[in-house]
């Protein structure tokens, strides 16, 4: 599974609790039907048995209050059964419990196709590789759309064979980009295989008329409910791989950029450059990366 939306609870004497929202999330003291749906149970007598529901739709996340005790969003009481769209940073209060809603920006949300691909991985400790064709639109304008598409199709077919050789757990092509993931939980060598694939793919692309940038990241698990056996992949790590692939092989950057966490997990997989920080669009803080050769 992948999650692009979360509730974050700050609890006394504990680290913040992160609860992913996958399709729907029910919040309350017991929650009718909780056994069949993801749910968050809160030990608070001021919270109703079935307090509120969060639903994901194409426009984002909607809150529906089902309680008799009331739900407040940013201090305003929500009318019962009134659909209310949430935005990143909103505060939700029920009883004495206060939580924040966090969501990736619309442009950063993980696509349904990538969500489907990642669902093949049950446990969410994943090494991710994304490759992105440099200047595909310019190539299509120069050589014609049919010629550019034919070159891309041939290249991605070869990359597919390379993915099999490197033991990728799942993959998906999205236009002129390629997403692949390796299940670290099932394979301790997954991070090394991901880096190895990115390097081999970069070499393969060198023999074609196209050019691609590659990003490699490592995603940690975000505990899911009701069982930690069905965790949610850290969508932020997947998004970062897409971001890095859009920076790599451009403006003097190397072909393969590896997030520092992924490089540390596979120190023998490549000759890594010194760690450095780079600015990534849409992120307030710089990202620590290493070039791989």
Secondary structure by P-SEA (a helix, b strand, c coil): ccccbbbbbbbccccbbbbbbcccccccccccccccbbbbbbcccccccccbbbbbccccbbbbbccccccccccccccccbbbbbccbbbbbcccbbbbbbbccccccccaaaaaaacccccccbbbbbbbbcaaaaaaaaccaaaaaaaaaaaaaaaaaaaaaaccccccccccbbbbbbccccccaaaaaaaaaaaaaaaaaaaccbbbbbbbbbbbbccccccccccccaaaaaaaaaaaaaaccccccccccccaaaaaacccccccccbbbbbbccccbbbbbbbcc
